[in-house]
Amino acid sequence: MAQLNFNANEVDPATTFDPIPAGKYLAAIIASEMKRTKSGVGNYLELTFQILEGEYRNRILWARLNLDNPNPTTVKIAKAELSAICRAVGVMTPRDSVDLHNLPLQITVRLKKRTDNDELTNEVRGYAKKEAAAGQPQQAATSTPPWRR
């Protein structure tokens, strides 16, 4: 047994996290961390994106950039993606991944079938400046959000 001292009336219930539709979304990197690959022979930069507007506002998506990998093609692809992110947020020479945090950019999201269970999952596949974001439903704002200032 575990003592909880919890009141469910004070907390919204968890919802399912079905994948969001493929498309372009205004988002920002809210967290980043260098992690060891499952095989242990490299490292990847895990970026956490939060959608900033529209129906899927506050949803979280992840991207992994294999910046340290024995396969040079994998590293080349990861560096190209990092370059696209840097250009999209206007930080060309970040010294730390935190330099890329909380800056708006457009991400392109696609649906991908997982190999382990055939379920659909989201994958971030493109990055552009926020001005390029278009076609997503916009929610009426009562005040100007920080990413628009």
Backbone as a printed PyTorch tensor [residue, N CA C, xyz], in Angstrom:
tensor([[[  0.8330,  -1.1820,   0.0000],
         [  0.0000,   0.0000,   0.0000],
         [  0.8730,   1.2380,   0.0000]],

        [[  0.3080,   2.3250,  -0.5420],
         [  1.0200,   3.5990,  -0.5600],
         [  0.0430,   4.6920,  -0.1860]],

        [[  0.4030,   5.5190,   0.7580],
         [ -0.4450,   6.6440,   1.1660],
         [ -0.3880,   7.7040,   0.0790]],

        [[ -1.5430,   8.1870,  -0.3710],
         [ -1.5830,   9.1110,  -1.4970],
         [ -1.8960,  10.5570,  -1.1130]],

        [[ -2.8650,  10.7740,  -0.2570],
         [ -3.2920,  12.1470,   0.0550],
         [ -3.5250,  12.9390,  -1.2310]],

        [[ -4.3600,  12.3950,  -2.1040],
         [ -4.6030,  12.9550,  -3.4360],
         [ -6.0740,  13.2800,  -3.5960]],

        [[ -6.3860,  14.3980,  -4.2870],
         [ -7.7590,  14.7860,  -4.5660],
         [ -7.9090,  14.9400,  -6.0730]],

        [[ -8.5710,  13.9840,  -6.7170],
         [ -8.7540,  14.0000,  -8.1740],
         [ -9.6010,  15.1750,  -8.6310]],

        [[-10.3610,  15.7900,  -7.7300],
         [-11.1520,  16.9720,  -8.0830],
         [-10.2670,  18.1750,  -8.4030]],

        [[ -9.0180,  18.1350,  -7.9900],
         [ -8.1100,  19.2650,  -8.1780],
         [ -7.1880,  19.1080,  -9.3870]],

        [[ -7.2870,  17.9790, -10.0890],
         [ -6.3810,  17.7010, -11.2010],
         [ -7.1900,  17.2220, -12.3960]],

        [[ -6.9200,  17.8170, -13.5740],
         [ -7.5770,  17.3460, -14.7870],
         [ -7.1150,  15.9240, -15.0860]],

        [[ -8.0300,  15.0800, -15.5740],
         [ -7.6340,  13.7000, -15.8710],
         [ -6.7170,  13.6400, -17.0890]],

        [[ -5.9040,  12.6190, -17.1490],
         [ -5.0300,  12.3930, -18.2950],
         [ -5.8740,  12.0800, -19.5160]],

        [[ -5.3880,  12.5070, -20.6690],
         [ -6.0750,  12.2160, -21.9180],
         [ -5.1650,  11.3430, -22.7770]],

        [[ -5.7450,  10.7210, -23.7890],
         [ -4.9330,   9.9100, -24.6840],
         [ -4.0810,  10.8280, -25.5540]],

        [[ -2.9790,  10.3280, -25.9860],
         [ -2.0950,  11.1110, -26.8300],
         [ -1.9900,  10.4810, -28.2080]],

        [[ -3.1340,  10.4580, -28.8900],
         [ -3.1320,   9.9880, -30.2610],
         [ -2.2630,  10.9290, -31.0830]],

        [[ -1.6580,  10.4460, -32.1620],
         [ -0.8300,  11.3230, -32.9810],
         [ -1.6470,  12.4700, -33.5520]],

        [[ -0.9910,  13.5940, -33.7370],
         [ -1.6550,  14.7350, -34.3640],
         [ -1.5840,  14.5550, -35.8720]],

        [[ -2.4600,  15.2220, -36.6230],
         [ -2.4240,  15.0840, -38.0850],
         [ -1.1200,  15.6220, -38.6690]],

        [[ -0.7190,  15.0460, -39.7830],
         [  0.4420,  15.5510, -40.5050],
         [  0.1670,  16.9920, -40.9140]],

        [[  1.1820,  17.8290, -40.8780],
         [  1.0210,  19.2190, -41.2720],
         [  2.1400,  20.0840, -40.7390]],

        [[  1.9420,  21.3870, -40.8560],
         [  2.9240,  22.3640, -40.3980],
         [  2.3660,  23.0670, -39.1660]],

        [[  3.2090,  23.2000, -38.1330],
         [  2.7750,  23.7540, -36.8550],
         [  3.7960,  24.7470, -36.3290]],

        [[  3.3050,  25.8150, -35.7080],
         [  4.1720,  26.7520, -35.0130],
         [  4.5420,  26.1160, -33.6800]],

        [[  5.8460,  26.0290, -33.3990],
         [  6.3120,  25.3360, -32.2050],
         [  7.5670,  26.0120, -31.6840]],

        [[  8.0340,  25.5450, -30.5320],
         [  9.2950,  26.0020, -29.9570],
         [  9.9450,  24.8300, -29.2460]],

        [[ 11.2620,  24.8280, -29.2370],
         [ 12.0110,  23.8320, -28.4660],
         [ 11.9390,  24.2650, -27.0110]],

        [[ 11.4530,  23.3790, -26.1480],
         [ 11.3260,  23.7320, -24.7310],
         [ 12.3130,  22.9720, -23.8560]],

        [[ 12.9570,  21.9600, -24.4140],
         [ 13.9510,  21.1900, -23.6570],
         [ 14.8640,  20.4780, -24.6430]],

        [[ 16.0660,  20.1820, -24.1880],
         [ 17.0130,  19.4410, -25.0160],
         [ 17.9780,  18.7040, -24.1040]],

        [[ 18.4250,  17.5540, -24.5980],
         [ 19.3390,  16.7530, -23.7950],
         [ 20.1380,  15.8260, -24.7000]],

        [[ 21.4330,  15.7270, -24.4450],
         [ 22.2670,  14.7750, -25.1670],
         [ 22.1270,  13.4340, -24.4530]],

        [[ 21.7910,  12.3860, -25.2290],
         [ 21.5730,  11.0580, -24.6600],
         [ 22.4180,  10.0300, -25.4080]],

        [[ 22.7270,   8.9560, -24.7290],
         [ 23.4810,   7.8450, -25.3030],
         [ 22.5460,   7.0160, -26.1820]],

        [[ 23.0270,   6.5370, -27.3120],
         [ 22.2110,   5.6720, -28.1540],
         [ 21.9980,   4.3310, -27.4630]],

        [[ 20.9570,   3.6390, -27.8730],
         [ 20.6480,   2.3280, -27.2900],
         [ 21.8180,   1.3590, -27.4500]],

        [[ 22.5240,   1.4420, -28.5730],
         [ 23.6590,   0.5490, -28.8210],
         [ 24.8860,   0.9410, -28.0030]],

        [[ 24.8960,   2.1890, -27.4980],
         [ 26.0130,   2.6520, -26.6940],
         [ 27.2080,   3.1350, -27.4920]],

        [[ 27.0980,   3.2050, -28.8190],
         [ 28.2300,   3.6210, -29.6360],
         [ 28.0920,   5.0370, -30.1870]],

        [[ 27.2230,   5.8130, -29.6180],
         [ 27.0490,   7.1830, -30.0750],
         [ 26.1390,   7.9470, -29.1440]],

        [[ 25.8840,   9.1950, -29.5180],
         [ 24.9990,  10.0710, -28.7420],
         [ 24.0630,  10.7940, -29.6960]],

        [[ 22.8900,  11.1160, -29.1870],
         [ 21.9570,  11.9000, -29.9800],
         [ 21.4350,  13.0620, -29.1370]],

        [[ 21.1010,  14.1490, -29.8250],
         [ 20.4960,  15.3010, -29.1740],
         [ 18.9870,  15.1320, -29.2700]],

        [[ 18.3340,  14.9810, -28.1230],
         [ 16.8750,  14.8770, -28.1120],
         [ 16.3000,  16.2670, -27.8790]],

        [[ 15.4770,  16.7190, -28.8230],
         [ 14.8270,  18.0200, -28.7430],
         [ 13.3440,  17.8230, -28.4490]],

        [[ 12.8300,  18.5720, -27.4840],
         [ 11.4110,  18.5170, -27.1400],
         [ 10.7480,  19.7740, -27.6790]],

        [[  9.7730,  19.5880, -28.5630],
         [  9.0330,  20.6960, -29.1660],
         [  7.6560,  20.7880, -28.5340]],

        [[  7.1840,  22.0200, -28.3430],
         [  5.8180,  22.2490, -27.8850],
         [  5.1140,  23.0740, -28.9420]],

        [[  3.9440,  22.6090, -29.3630],
         [  3.1430,  23.3570, -30.3320],
         [  2.5760,  24.5850, -29.6230]],

        [[  2.6470,  25.7300, -30.2970],
         [  2.3060,  27.0070, -29.6610],
         [  0.9030,  27.5150, -29.9560]],

        [[  0.3040,  27.0830, -31.0500],
         [ -1.0040,  27.6220, -31.4310],
         [ -1.8970,  26.5330, -32.0160]],

        [[ -3.1660,  26.8820, -32.1470],
         [ -4.0980,  26.0130, -32.8390],
         [ -4.6950,  24.9310, -31.9690]],

        [[ -5.3680,  24.0330, -32.6230],
         [ -6.0890,  22.9520, -31.9490],
         [ -5.1820,  22.0640, -31.1030]],

        [[ -3.9290,  21.9340, -31.5130],
         [ -2.9970,  21.0420, -30.8200],
         [ -2.0050,  21.8070, -29.9310]],

        [[ -2.3850,  23.0200, -29.5630],
         [ -1.5500,  23.8480, -28.6930],
         [ -1.1640,  23.0640, -27.4360]],

        [[  0.0950,  23.2070, -27.0540],
         [  0.6990,  22.5710, -25.8750],
         [  1.0370,  21.1010, -26.0680]],

        [[  0.7140,  20.5060, -27.2020],
         [  1.1320,  19.1270, -27.4460],
         [  2.6430,  19.0890, -27.5920]],

        [[  3.2280,  17.9770, -27.2110],
         [  4.6720,  17.8100, -27.1950],
         [  5.0830,  16.7850, -28.2590]],

        [[  6.1680,  17.1000, -28.9720],
         [  6.7510,  16.2030, -29.9620],
         [  8.2640,  16.1790, -29.7530]],

        [[  8.9030,  15.1190, -30.2150],
         [ 10.3410,  14.9890, -30.0300],
         [ 11.0380,  14.7470, -31.3530]],

        [[ 12.2820,  15.2090, -31.4220],
         [ 13.1580,  14.8980, -32.5470],
         [ 14.5070,  14.4790, -31.9710]],

        [[ 15.1340,  13.5380, -32.6460],
         [ 16.4510,  13.0530, -32.2210],
         [ 17.4450,  13.2760, -33.3440]],

        [[ 18.5240,  13.9670, -33.0210],
         [ 19.5730,  14.2450, -33.9850],
         [ 20.8110,  13.4530, -33.5990]],

        [[ 21.1860,  12.4730, -34.4180],
         [ 22.3360,  11.5990, -34.1520],
         [ 23.6340,  12.3160, -34.5170]],

        [[ 24.0780,  13.2030, -33.6410],
         [ 25.2530,  14.0220, -33.9080],
         [ 26.5680,  13.2940, -33.6660]],

        [[ 26.5360,  12.2010, -32.9400],
         [ 27.7330,  11.4090, -32.6540],
         [ 27.3830,   9.9610, -32.9600]],

        [[ 27.8330,   9.4850, -34.1350],
         [ 27.4420,   8.1610, -34.5950],
         [ 28.5530,   7.6070, -35.4800]],

        [[ 28.8080,   6.3050, -35.4430],
         [ 29.8470,   5.7410, -36.3030],
         [ 29.5180,   5.8390, -37.7960]],

        [[ 28.2560,   6.0210, -38.1280],
         [ 27.8560,   6.1320, -39.5290],
         [ 27.9410,   7.6030, -39.9580]],

        [[ 28.8690,   7.9730, -40.8350],
         [ 29.0270,   9.3770, -41.2260],
         [ 27.8020,   9.9520, -41.9410]],

        [[ 27.0490,   9.1300, -42.6360],
         [ 25.8350,   9.6130, -43.3040],
         [ 24.7920,  10.0310, -42.2730]],

        [[ 24.6720,   9.2580, -41.2110],
         [ 23.7350,   9.5830, -40.1380],
         [ 24.1050,  10.9300, -39.5000]],

        [[ 25.3890,  11.1420, -39.2580],
         [ 25.8540,  12.4080, -38.6690],
         [ 25.6030,  13.5620, -39.6380]],

        [[ 25.8570,  13.3390, -40.9130],
         [ 25.6350,  14.3840, -41.9260],
         [ 24.1700,  14.8100, -41.9480]],

        [[ 23.2610,  13.8510, -41.8960],
         [ 21.8200,  14.1550, -41.8760],
         [ 21.4630,  14.9280, -40.6180]],

        [[ 21.9760,  14.5090, -39.4670],
         [ 21.6760,  15.1820, -38.2010],
         [ 22.1970,  16.6160, -38.2050]],

        [[ 23.3910,  16.8230, -38.7350],
         [ 23.9480,  18.1840, -38.7910],
         [ 23.1440,  19.0670, -39.7340]],

        [[ 22.6480,  18.4980, -40.8280],
         [ 21.8060,  19.2620, -41.7550],
         [ 20.5010,  19.6630, -41.0720]],

        [[ 19.9170,  18.7640, -40.2850],
         [ 18.6970,  19.1020, -39.5460],
         [ 18.9730,  20.1870, -38.5090]],

        [[ 20.1050,  20.0690, -37.7980],
         [ 20.4660,  21.0910, -36.8110],
         [ 20.6810,  22.4350, -37.4970]],

        [[ 21.2910,  22.4400, -38.6670],
         [ 21.4720,  23.6700, -39.4310],
         [ 20.1210,  24.2830, -39.7950]],

        [[ 19.1720,  23.4490, -40.2080],
         [ 17.8330,  23.9480, -40.5480],
         [ 17.1530,  24.5520, -39.3260]],

        [[ 17.3180,  23.9270, -38.1670],
         [ 16.7300,  24.4630, -36.9290],
         [ 17.3770,  25.7990, -36.5880]],

        [[ 18.7080,  25.8570, -36.6530],
         [ 19.4160,  27.1100, -36.3500],
         [ 18.9430,  28.2430, -37.2550]],

        [[ 18.8190,  27.9700, -38.5280],
         [ 18.3600,  28.9830, -39.4850],
         [ 16.9140,  29.3920, -39.2030]],

        [[ 16.0930,  28.4250, -38.8240],
         [ 14.6770,  28.7120, -38.5620],
         [ 14.4870,  29.6150, -37.3500]],

        [[ 15.3460,  29.4680, -36.3390],
         [ 15.1980,  30.2940, -35.1240],
         [ 16.1520,  31.4810, -35.1130]],

        [[ 17.0290,  31.5910, -36.1150],
         [ 17.9170,  32.7370, -36.2150],
         [ 19.1160,  32.6990, -35.2760]],

        [[ 19.5360,  31.5070, -34.8780],
         [ 20.7170,  31.3570, -34.0240],
         [ 21.7090,  30.4880, -34.8100]],

        [[ 22.6490,  31.1550, -35.4820],
         [ 23.5340,  30.4420, -36.4000],
         [ 24.7040,  29.7430, -35.7160]],

        [[ 25.0960,  30.1990, -34.5340],
         [ 26.2490,  29.5880, -33.8670],
         [ 25.9360,  29.3130, -32.3940]],

        [[ 25.0070,  28.3870, -32.1300],
         [ 24.6930,  28.1010, -30.7250],
         [ 25.8860,  27.4410, -30.0320]],

        [[ 26.1510,  27.8680, -28.8110],
         [ 27.2160,  27.2550, -28.0160],
         [ 26.6600,  26.1030, -27.1880]],

        [[ 25.3560,  26.1510, -26.9270],
         [ 24.6750,  25.1460, -26.1200],
         [ 23.2860,  24.9770, -26.7140]],

        [[ 22.7120,  23.7940, -26.5800],
         [ 21.3680,  23.5710, -27.1370],
         [ 20.3250,  24.4830, -26.5090]],

        [[ 20.5700,  24.9650, -25.2970],
         [ 19.6220,  25.8700, -24.6480],
         [ 19.4920,  27.1880, -25.4240]],

        [[ 20.5000,  27.5250, -26.2360],
         [ 20.4220,  28.7350, -27.0630],
         [ 19.2880,  28.6530, -28.0780]],

        [[ 18.7810,  27.4490, -28.3340],
         [ 17.7020,  27.2380, -29.3050],
         [ 16.3280,  27.1630, -28.6550]],

        [[ 16.2890,  27.2300, -27.3450],
         [ 15.0210,  27.0770, -26.6180],
         [ 14.1360,  28.3190, -26.7270]],

        [[ 12.8220,  28.0700, -26.6900],
         [ 11.7820,  29.0970, -26.5880],
         [ 11.7770,  30.0940, -27.7360]],

        [[ 12.2500,  29.6740, -28.8850],
         [ 12.2310,  30.5140, -30.0850],
         [ 11.2810,  29.8580, -31.0870]],

        [[ 10.3160,  30.6150, -31.6030],
         [  9.3120,  30.0080, -32.4840],
         [  9.8860,  29.6130, -33.8440]],

        [[  9.3970,  28.5010, -34.3450],
         [  9.7270,  28.0380, -35.6790],
         [  8.5770,  27.1690, -36.1760]],

        [[  8.5650,  26.9580, -37.4590],
         [  7.5600,  26.0670, -38.0370],
         [  8.1690,  24.6820, -38.1480]],

        [[  7.4430,  23.6850, -37.6560],
         [  7.8880,  22.3070, -37.8230],
         [  6.9150,  21.5950, -38.7630]],

        [[  7.4500,  20.7030, -39.5370],
         [  6.6240,  19.8590, -40.3910],
         [  6.5380,  18.4980, -39.7250]],

        [[  5.3140,  18.0670, -39.4900],
         [  5.0660,  16.8070, -38.7850],
         [  4.4560,  15.8210, -39.7750]],

        [[  4.9330,  14.5960, -39.7080],
         [  4.3300,  13.5530, -40.5350],
         [  3.9510,  12.3810, -39.6440]],

        [[  3.1250,  11.5120, -40.1810],
         [  2.7400,  10.2870, -39.4890],
         [  3.6180,   9.1540, -40.0030]],

        [[  4.0650,   8.3220, -39.0840],
         [  4.9300,   7.2020, -39.4300],
         [  4.4410,   5.9720, -38.6910]],

        [[  4.4540,   4.8230, -39.3630],
         [  4.0420,   3.5750, -38.7340],
         [  5.2160,   3.0030, -37.9460]],

        [[  4.9700,   2.6880, -36.6780],
         [  6.0090,   2.0880, -35.8410],
         [  6.2820,   0.6660, -36.3110]],

        [[  7.5360,   0.2500, -36.2270],
         [  7.8940,  -1.0990, -36.6720],
         [  7.5680,  -2.1620, -35.6300]],

        [[  7.4820,  -1.7640, -34.3480],
         [  7.2560,  -2.7600, -33.2970],
         [  5.7970,  -3.1390, -33.1130]],

        [[  4.8590,  -2.2000, -33.4190],
         [  3.4500,  -2.5230, -33.1850],
         [  2.5120,  -2.0100, -34.2920]],

        [[  3.0620,  -1.4510, -35.3550],
         [  2.3010,  -0.9440, -36.5070],
         [  1.3700,   0.2200, -36.1810]],

        [[  1.4760,   0.8140, -34.9970],
         [  0.6690,   1.9860, -34.6690],
         [  1.2990,   3.2250, -35.3000]],

        [[  0.4630,   4.2370, -35.5540],
         [  0.9730,   5.4860, -36.1130],
         [  1.5620,   6.3460, -35.0020]],

        [[  2.6420,   7.0340, -35.3400],
         [  3.2900,   7.9540, -34.4160],
         [  3.7110,   9.1920, -35.1990]],

        [[  3.9810,  10.2730, -34.4940],
         [  4.4230,  11.4940, -35.1580],
         [  5.9320,  11.5190, -35.2960]],

        [[  6.3660,  12.2000, -36.3530],
         [  7.7810,  12.3960, -36.6020],
         [  7.9680,  13.8230, -37.1070]],

        [[  8.8940,  14.5620, -36.5040],
         [  9.2030,  15.9150, -36.9620],
         [ 10.1810,  15.7720, -38.1130]],

        [[  9.8150,  16.3040, -39.2820],
         [ 10.6190,  16.0870, -40.4840],
         [ 11.0580,  17.3560, -41.1900]],

        [[ 10.7250,  18.5260, -40.6930],
         [ 11.1570,  19.7380, -41.3700],
         [ 11.0870,  20.9340, -40.4440]],

        [[ 11.9000,  21.9520, -40.7480],
         [ 11.9970,  23.1360, -39.9050],
         [ 12.0820,  24.3680, -40.8020]],

        [[ 11.3500,  25.4220, -40.4390],
         [ 11.3760,  26.6620, -41.2110],
         [ 11.1220,  27.8360, -40.2690]],

        [[ 11.4050,  29.0330, -40.7630],
         [ 11.1370,  30.2280, -39.9700],
         [  9.6490,  30.3340, -39.6890]],

        [[  9.3090,  30.9750, -38.5700],
         [  7.9060,  31.0310, -38.1700],
         [  7.0360,  31.7620, -39.1760]],

        [[  7.5900,  32.6850, -39.9410],
         [  6.7970,  33.4240, -40.9310],
         [  6.2410,  32.4950, -42.0000]],

        [[  6.8850,  31.3480, -42.1770],
         [  6.4420,  30.3910, -43.1850],
         [  5.2270,  29.5950, -42.7290]],

        [[  4.9130,  29.6420, -41.4360],
         [  3.7850,  28.8770, -40.9180],
         [  2.4910,  29.4350, -41.4810]],

        [[  1.6830,  28.5600, -42.0380],
         [  0.4100,  28.9960, -42.6080],
         [ -0.5300,  27.8100, -42.6720]],

        [[ -1.8240,  28.1050, -42.6980],
         [ -2.8080,  27.0720, -42.9170],
         [ -3.2500,  26.3220, -41.6810]],

        [[ -2.7070,  26.6260, -40.5310],
         [ -3.1480,  25.9610, -39.3120],
         [ -4.2040,  26.8210, -38.6330]],

        [[ -5.1960,  26.2090, -38.0310],
         [ -6.2030,  26.9850, -37.3300],
         [ -5.5570,  27.7800, -36.2020]],

        [[ -5.9720,  28.9980, -36.0700],
         [ -5.4270,  29.8580, -35.0250],
         [ -6.4870,  30.0730, -33.9490]],

        [[ -6.0800,  30.0150, -32.6950],
         [ -7.0000,  30.2720, -31.6020],
         [ -6.9890,  31.7590, -31.2820]],

        [[ -8.1460,  32.2920, -30.9010],
         [ -8.2090,  33.6840, -30.4970],
         [ -7.4350,  33.8620, -29.2010]],

        [[ -6.5630,  34.8670, -29.1680],
         [ -5.7460,  35.1010, -27.9840],
         [ -6.2720,  36.3190, -27.2330]],

        [[ -6.2910,  36.2240, -25.9250],
         [ -6.7340,  37.3450, -25.1110],
         [ -5.5970,  38.3320, -24.8690]],

        [[ -4.3540,  37.8530, -24.9990],
         [ -3.1930,  38.7200, -24.8870],
         [ -2.1390,  38.2060, -25.8420]],

        [[ -1.1730,  39.0290, -26.1330],
         [ -0.1460,  38.6350, -27.0670],
         [  0.7940,  37.6170, -26.4430]],

        [[  0.9030,  36.4180, -27.0050],
         [  1.8020,  35.4080, -26.4420],
         [  3.2550,  35.8240, -26.6720]],

        [[  4.1920,  35.3040, -25.8600],
         [  5.5920,  35.7140, -25.9430],
         [  6.2290,  35.4990, -27.3060]],

        [[  5.8530,  34.4240, -28.0230],
         [  6.4980,  34.1270, -29.2930],
         [  6.0650,  35.0650, -30.4070]],

        [[  5.0790,  35.9290, -30.1590],
         [  4.6540,  36.9140, -31.1590],
         [  5.1760,  38.3170, -30.8670]],

        [[  5.7850,  38.5050, -29.7150],
         [  6.2760,  39.8350, -29.3420],
         [  7.5010,  40.2100, -30.1050]]])
